[in-house]
Amino acid sequence: MIAASIEEVAYEIRGPPGIVIIGSMSALVYTLAMKLSAGLQVPDRVRDSLDEVLLTVEGLPAQAAEVLKTAGRTPFDQSFYTILAESILFVVIAAAIVGFVGAKSKKRETAIHS
């Protein structure tokens, strides 16, 4: 029972910071990568998210809507791949740390028993 409670609390503590970090990085990359055509007259909020782009295209002529959709999808893809790469890097670094600490612990344990 106690183990389940500890697990639940640990999940609650580490989950939100991860969501905040990943969400913030994703939004940052999206905003920085968003490039709009000079002649395209759209609200500034389309720089915030793909959702805003998709909501905005509903009221545009077909050609302008397609240009805006493409302009929104490209930074979304860049954001996704950036977060994917960062997550992979984090897992590799964490695995290296665990391996290093485990090897050091095993070496210390062997030295104690010798």
BELVEN-V612108 format. One record per run of one state. SS is the DSSP state (alpha for helix, beta for strand, coil for the rest). FROM is the first residue (numbers start at 1). LEN is the number of residues. If there is no record, write none. Layout:
# BELVEN-V612108
ss->(SS | SS)
from->(FROM | FROM)
len->(LEN | LEN)
This chain:
# BELVEN-V612108
ss->(coil | alpha | coil | alpha | coil | alpha | coil | alpha | coil)
from->(1 | 2 | 34 | 44 | 48 | 50 | 58 | 62 | 114)
len->(1 | 32 | 10 | 4 | 2 | 8 | 4 | 52 | 1)
